[in-house]
């Protein structure tokens, strides 16, 4: 049984009939519940006769398409592993101070 993992994933949101916004990110997870994600990159996917063609979006283009509001990761999927680690450190420090 695997208790940790890493990789990259993507999420998509349709913009109109032939275009979609794609968010690609890397992640590390522990017990499939605690996760840390980084490297959020937006791209634009356009339907063509040969399939989907994607191109990366610059920060300005992503803001013009309102990408962060249309497609983002929630805070738990982005920082839950860091939050858990910070709570563990605080618990250890408090435990050592109360001895």
N, C-alpha and C positions, 0 to 999 in steps of 0.2 A: 504494500500500500504506500503510495507516495503522499508525503505530508507537506511538501513544498514544491514549488515550480516557478518557472519564469518563461517569458516569451514576449510576443507582441500580438496585439489584437487590433481590430478596427470596428468602428461604428459608423453607420451611414444614416443620412437624413435626406429625403427627396427635396429638391429645390423647385423643380418644375417637371414637365413631361420627359425631358431628355437629359436632365442633369441631376446630380446628387452631390451632397457634401460628405466627405469622408474624413473621419478623425482616426488617426493611427497613433498608437502609444505602446510603450514597453511596460512590463510589469514584473513584479516578484510577489508571490503569494505564499502564505503559511497557513496550512489547514484550510485552504480555499475560502477563508473568511477574512483574514487579515491580509491586506494588499498594499503595496506601494507602487504607484504608477508614475512614469516620467516620460519626457520626450514627446509631448503632444504635438502632432503635426497635422495640419489640415491640407486637404487636396480636393480638387474638383474632378468628378467623374462625369464624362459625357458619353452618351450612347452613340455608337457609330454602327455601320453595317457589319464590321468585323468584331463587335463586342464593345466593351467599355474601355474608353481611353481616359487615363488619369494624368493630371499634372499637379505638381505641388503649388500651393498658394503662398504668396508672400504674406507677411503680417498685415500689410495695408489691404491687400485683397480679401483676406479673411475678415478683417473688420468691416469692410464694405458689404460683405455678405452676411454680417452679423453672426459669424460662425460660433463664437463662444456662447451666445445665448441660444442658438439653434441646436448645438451639439456639443456636449461636454460630459465629463465624468463627474459623478457626485463626489463629495469630499471623503466619504467612507472608502470608495475604491481608489482614491488618490493617496490618502494619508493614514489609513487605519493601522498599518503596521508600525508607522512612526509613532502614532498616538499610543499604541500598546507598549512600545519600547520606552517611551517617555514615562508612562505610568509605572512601568516596572522599575525604572531608575529612581523615580520619586519614592516608590514604596521601599526600595532598598535603602535609600538615604534616610528616610524617616525611621525605618527599622533600626538602623545603626545609631541614630541620634537618641532614640528612646531607651537604649540599653543602659 
